[in-house]
Amino acid sequence: MRKAAQEAFVLEFVKSVRAKDPGIGGMKLWYMYRQAFDGNCPVGRDRFADIIGPPKGA
């Protein structure tokens, strides 16, 4: 359950940032996420990339 909640939180963060800047890249998003939620047990870089990346097999 915690994993699904983390994924949903990351996706909402990405959607909110990309609503303001649709062309922002994944690494910049990662740095912004990390800065905003550093002390709050954020997901790791690779996990973040897996969440926002294209679906497997695409």
C-alpha distances in whole Angstrom, upper triangle without the diagonal:
4,5,5,6,9,10,11,12,14,16,17,19,20,21,23,25,26,27,30,30,29,31,29,28,25,26,27,24,22,25,25,21,22,25,23,20,21,21,17,15,16,14,17,20,19,16,17,20,17,15,19,21,22,20,21,25,26
4,5,5,6,9,10,10,12,14,15,16,18,20,21,23,24,26,28,28,28,29,27,26,23,24,25,21,20,22,22,18,18,21,19,16,18,17,13,12,12,11,14,17,17,14,15,18,16,14,17,20,22,21,21,25,26
4,5,5,6,9,10,11,12,14,15,17,18,20,21,22,24,27,27,26,27,25,23,20,21,23,19,18,20,20,17,17,20,19,16,17,18,14,12,11,9,12,15,14,10,12,14,13,11,14,16,18,17,18,21,23
4,5,5,6,9,10,11,12,14,15,16,18,20,21,22,25,25,24,26,24,23,20,22,23,19,18,21,21,17,19,22,20,17,19,20,16,14,13,12,15,17,16,12,13,15,13,10,13,16,17,16,17,21,21
4,5,5,6,9,10,11,12,14,15,17,19,20,21,23,24,24,25,23,23,20,21,22,18,17,20,19,15,17,19,17,15,17,17,14,12,12,11,14,17,17,13,13,16,15,12,14,17,19,18,20,24,24
4,5,5,6,9,10,11,12,14,15,17,18,20,22,22,22,23,21,20,17,18,19,15,14,17,16,12,13,16,15,12,14,14,11,10,8,7,11,13,14,10,10,13,12,10,12,15,18,17,19,23,23
4,5,5,6,9,10,11,12,14,16,16,18,21,21,20,21,19,18,15,17,18,14,13,17,16,13,14,17,16,14,16,17,14,13,11,9,11,13,13,9,8,11,10,6,9,12,14,14,16,19,19
4,5,5,6,9,10,10,12,14,15,16,19,20,19,21,19,19,16,18,19,15,15,18,17,13,16,18,16,15,17,18,15,15,12,12,15,16,16,13,11,14,13,9,11,14,16,15,18,21,21
4,5,5,6,9,10,11,13,14,15,17,18,18,20,18,18,16,17,17,13,13,16,14,10,13,15,13,11,14,15,12,12,10,10,13,15,16,13,11,14,14,10,11,15,17,18,20,24,23
4,5,5,6,9,10,11,12,14,16,16,16,17,15,14,12,13,14,10,10,13,11,8,11,13,12,11,13,15,13,12,9,8,11,11,13,10,7,10,11,8,8,12,15,15,18,21,21
4,5,5,6,9,10,10,12,15,15,14,16,14,14,12,14,15,11,12,15,13,11,14,16,14,14,17,19,16,16,13,12,14,14,15,12,9,11,11,8,7,11,13,14,17,20,19
4,5,5,6,9,10,11,13,14,14,16,15,16,14,16,16,12,13,16,13,11,14,16,13,13,17,19,16,16,14,14,16,17,18,15,12,14,15,11,11,14,16,17,20,23,22
4,5,5,6,9,10,11,12,13,15,13,13,12,14,13,9,10,12,10,8,11,12,10,11,14,16,14,15,12,12,15,14,16,14,11,13,15,12,11,14,17,18,21,25,23
4,5,5,6,8,10,10,10,12,10,10,9,11,11,7,9,12,10,8,12,14,12,13,16,19,17,17,14,13,15,14,15,14,10,11,13,10,8,11,14,16,19,22,20
4,6,5,6,9,10,9,12,11,12,12,15,14,10,13,15,13,12,16,17,15,16,19,21,19,20,17,17,18,17,19,17,13,14,15,12,10,13,15,17,20,23,21
4,6,5,7,9,10,13,12,14,14,16,14,11,13,15,12,11,15,15,13,15,18,20,19,20,17,17,19,19,21,19,15,17,18,15,13,16,18,20,24,26,24
4,5,6,6,8,10,8,11,11,13,10,8,11,12,9,10,13,13,12,14,17,20,19,20,17,17,18,17,19,18,15,15,18,15,13,16,18,20,24,26,24
4,5,5,4,7,7,9,10,13,11,9,12,14,12,12,16,17,15,17,20,23,22,22,19,19,20,18,20,19,15,15,17,15,12,14,16,18,22,24,21
4,6,6,10,10,13,14,17,15,12,16,17,14,15,19,19,17,19,22,25,24,25,21,22,23,22,23,22,18,19,20,18,15,17,18,21,24,26,24
4,6,9,9,13,15,16,14,12,16,16,13,15,18,18,16,19,22,25,24,25,22,23,24,22,24,23,20,20,22,20,17,19,21,24,27,29,26
4,6,6,10,12,14,11,10,14,15,13,14,18,17,17,20,22,25,24,25,22,22,23,21,22,22,18,18,21,19,15,17,19,22,25,27,24
4,6,9,11,14,12,11,15,16,14,16,19,20,19,21,24,27,26,26,23,22,23,20,21,21,18,17,19,17,14,15,16,19,22,24,21
4,6,10,12,11,11,14,15,14,16,19,20,20,22,24,27,27,27,23,22,22,19,20,21,17,16,18,17,14,14,16,19,22,23,20
4,7,9,7,7,10,11,11,13,15,16,16,19,20,24,23,23,20,19,19,16,18,18,15,14,17,16,12,13,15,19,22,23,21
4,6,6,6,9,10,11,12,14,16,17,18,19,23,23,22,19,17,17,13,15,16,12,11,14,14,10,11,13,17,19,21,19
4,6,5,6,9,10,10,12,14,15,16,17,21,20,19,15,14,13,10,11,12,9,7,10,10,8,8,11,15,17,19,17
4,5,5,6,9,10,10,12,14,15,15,19,19,18,15,14,12,9,10,12,9,8,12,13,11,11,15,18,19,22,20
4,5,5,6,9,10,11,12,14,15,19,19,19,15,15,14,11,14,15,12,11,15,15,12,14,17,20,22,25,23
4,5,5,6,8,10,10,12,13,17,17,17,13,13,13,10,13,13,9,10,13,12,10,12,15,18,20,23,22
4,5,5,6,9,10,10,11,15,14,14,10,10,9,7,10,10,7,8,12,11,10,12,16,18,20,23,22
4,5,5,6,9,10,10,14,14,14,11,12,11,9,12,14,11,12,15,15,14,16,19,22,24,27,26
4,5,5,6,9,10,13,14,15,11,13,13,12,15,15,12,13,17,15,14,17,20,23,25,28,26
4,5,5,6,8,11,11,11,8,9,10,10,13,12,9,12,14,13,12,15,19,21,23,26,25
4,6,5,5,9,9,10,7,9,9,9,12,12,10,13,15,15,15,17,21,23,24,28,27
4,6,6,9,10,12,10,12,13,12,16,16,14,16,19,18,17,20,24,26,28,31,30
4,6,9,9,11,9,12,14,14,18,17,14,17,19,18,17,20,24,26,28,31,30
4,6,5,7,6,9,11,13,16,15,13,16,18,16,17,20,24,25,27,30,30
4,6,7,6,10,11,12,16,15,14,17,19,18,18,21,25,26,28,31,31
4,6,8,11,13,15,18,17,16,20,21,20,21,24,28,29,30,34,34
4,6,9,12,15,17,16,15,18,20,18,19,23,26,27,28,32,32
4,7,9,12,15,13,13,16,17,16,18,21,24,25,26,29,30
4,6,9,12,10,9,13,14,13,14,17,21,21,23,26,27
4,7,8,6,6,10,11,10,12,14,18,18,19,23,23
4,6,5,6,9,10,11,12,14,17,18,19,22,23
4,5,5,6,9,10,11,12,15,17,18,21,21
4,5,5,6,9,10,10,13,14,14,18,18
4,5,5,6,9,10,13,13,14,17,18
4,5,5,6,8,12,13,14,18,18
4,5,5,6,9,11,12,15,15
4,6,5,8,8,9,13,13
4,6,8,9,11,14,14
4,7,9,11,14,13
4,6,9,11,10
4,6,8,7
4,6,6
4,6
4
